[in-house]
């Protein structure tokens, strides 16, 4: 169905299920980009508590390990990208700038408080993205 799919991932179970669905949407020879958005305030806290940039990057990559294992198992071509900013607008800008065929993301992520107070990231992305958005429960 699609050649170029974006998975918005944060290490949650919903993100993993989104990755499972994304694999099924991809045409042979297609590519998946896995995007992990690092919120600015969270980034500062990580640096202050850890102080080791390499360790922080390793921990973030570890959150995506199950998705990478799935994509390797299914022999899917993929790239992992870490972006900085507020998750909703950052995902939308990245997706619109790169002309993805589809965005696949979980209905909820790791930050339930933010989704209750500000509206969910998936809702923001679905409203503003220029391509189809699949939200996986």
matplotlib code that plots the C-alpha trace (Angstrom):
import matplotlib.pyplot as plt

x = [0.0, 2.7, 6.3, 7.4, 5.9, 6.6, 6.2, 6.1, 7.5, 8.1, 8.9, 5.3, 3.3, 1.0, 4.0, 5.0, 1.6, 1.7, 4.9, 3.3, 0.5, 3.0, 4.8, 1.6, 1.0, 4.4, 4.8, 7.8, 10.9, 9.3, 11.0, 9.9, 11.3, 11.0, 10.9, 11.4, 10.8, 12.7, 10.8, 13.1, 12.3, 12.8, 16.1, 17.4, 16.3, 18.1, 21.3, 21.2, 20.5, 22.9, 25.5, 26.6, 25.2, 26.2, 24.4, 21.3, 21.3, 21.8, 18.8, 16.6, 17.7, 16.9, 13.3, 13.0, 14.7, 11.5, 10.5, 13.9, 13.8, 10.4, 11.6, 14.7, 12.7, 10.3, 13.3, 12.0, 14.3, 14.2, 15.9, 15.7, 15.7, 15.8, 14.1, 13.9, 10.8, 7.2, 6.1, 2.9, 4.2, 7.6, 6.1, 3.8, 6.6, 8.9, 6.1, 5.0, 8.5, 9.4, 6.2, 5.4, 2.7, 1.3, 2.0, 1.3, 1.3, -0.1, -3.3, -1.5, 2.2, 4.1, 2.9, -0.7, -0.8, 0.1, -2.7, -5.3, -4.3, -3.2, -4.9, -3.1, -0.2, -2.0, -4.9, -2.7, -0.9, -4.1, -5.5, -2.4, -0.6, -0.8, -0.9, -3.2, -2.6, -3.3, -3.8, -3.5, -5.1]
y = [0.0, 2.5, 3.1, 5.6, 5.3, 7.2, 5.6, 8.0, 6.1, 6.8, 3.4, 2.7, -0.5, 1.5, 2.6, -1.1, -2.0, 0.9, -0.5, -3.9, -2.3, -0.2, -3.3, -4.6, -1.3, -1.3, -2.4, -4.5, -2.4, 0.4, 2.2, 3.0, 5.9, 5.6, 9.0, 9.6, 13.2, 14.5, 17.2, 20.1, 20.0, 16.2, 16.6, 19.1, 16.9, 13.9, 15.8, 17.2, 13.7, 11.7, 14.1, 11.6, 12.4, 9.0, 7.2, 9.3, 8.4, 4.7, 4.8, 6.5, 3.9, 1.2, 2.4, 1.6, -1.8, -3.9, -1.9, -2.3, -6.0, -6.3, -4.4, -6.5, -9.7, -8.7, -7.6, -4.1, -1.2, 1.4, 4.5, 5.8, 9.5, 11.5, 15.0, 17.7, 19.8, 19.5, 16.1, 16.9, 19.9, 18.3, 15.1, 17.1, 19.4, 16.4, 14.4, 17.3, 18.3, 14.7, 13.8, 10.5, 8.3, 7.6, 8.2, 5.4, 6.1, 4.8, 6.3, 6.9, 7.3, 7.3, 10.7, 10.3, 13.6, 15.6, 13.9, 14.7, 18.3, 19.4, 17.0, 13.9, 14.0, 11.7, 14.0, 17.0, 15.0, 13.7, 17.3, 18.9, 16.2, 16.4, 12.6, 9.8, 9.1, 5.7, 5.8, 2.4, 1.4]
z = [0.0, 1.0, 0.2, 2.8, 6.3, 9.5, 12.9, 15.8, 18.7, 22.4, 23.8, 24.8, 24.2, 21.9, 19.8, 19.4, 18.3, 15.8, 14.4, 13.9, 11.9, 9.9, 8.7, 7.3, 5.4, 3.7, 0.1, -0.8, -1.0, 1.1, 4.0, 7.5, 9.5, 13.2, 14.9, 18.6, 19.7, 22.6, 24.5, 25.5, 29.2, 29.4, 27.6, 30.1, 33.0, 31.4, 31.1, 34.6, 36.1, 34.0, 32.7, 30.1, 26.6, 25.2, 28.0, 27.4, 23.7, 24.6, 26.9, 24.3, 21.7, 24.2, 24.3, 20.6, 20.8, 20.5, 17.4, 15.8, 16.5, 14.9, 11.8, 11.5, 12.0, 9.2, 7.0, 6.6, 5.6, 8.3, 9.8, 13.3, 13.9, 17.1, 16.9, 19.4, 20.3, 21.4, 20.1, 18.2, 16.1, 15.6, 14.2, 11.9, 10.6, 10.0, 8.2, 6.1, 5.1, 4.1, 2.3, 4.0, 2.5, 6.0, 9.7, 12.1, 15.8, 19.1, 20.6, 23.8, 24.7, 27.9, 29.1, 30.1, 32.0, 29.0, 26.9, 29.6, 30.0, 26.5, 24.2, 22.8, 20.5, 18.1, 18.0, 17.1, 14.4, 12.9, 12.7, 11.0, 9.0, 5.2, 4.8, 6.2, 9.9, 11.4, 15.2, 16.8, 20.1]

ax = plt.figure().add_subplot(projection="3d")
ax.plot(x, y, z, "-o")
ax.set_aspect("equal")
plt.show()
